[in-house]
Amino acid sequence: MKKWKCMVCGYIHDGDNPPKACPKCGAPAEKFNELSEEQRKLIDHSRITNQFHMELVGLMEQVKEIAELGIEDDLDPPCVKIFEKALQNATEIQQAIKAEIVGHISKGKWG
């Protein structure tokens, strides 16, 4: 399937033709450029990986919530230490994922 990129805002449209107006910024169809086959393949592949990243961000949010409950429960110092480590690691993983997605966007691997 063809892909079109809005040259005003970067929105990616899938379809045989560009939209009449960009759904994001309202730019007319003339502001869309058709992406090359290589760019289309990169976007299709990255959509899968980016979805994995987004799912991990959600899972890490659950880990953080559970870790906070464990810290509040305060059974004993070794338990609290594990929950604190889980909270820290989940936060670091979320931040690493966000940085990776920024890298994908800057390399055209988002759409």
Long-range contacts (C-beta under 8 A, 24 or more apart in sequence): 1-40, 2-34, 2-35, 2-40, 3-34, 3-35, 3-39, 3-40, 3-43, 3-111, 4-32, 4-33, 4-34, 4-35, 5-32, 5-33, 5-35, 5-111, 6-31, 6-32, 7-31, 7-32, 7-33, 12-43, 12-110, 12-111, 39-108, 42-108, 42-109, 43-108, 43-109, 43-110, 43-111, 45-109, 46-104, 46-109, 46-110, 46-111, 47-111, 49-104, 50-101, 50-104, 50-109, 50-110, 53-97, 53-100, 53-101, 56-93, 56-97, 57-94, 57-97, 57-98, 60-90, 60-91, 60-93, 60-94, 60-97, 61-90, 61-94, 63-87, 63-89, 63-90, 64-90, 64-91
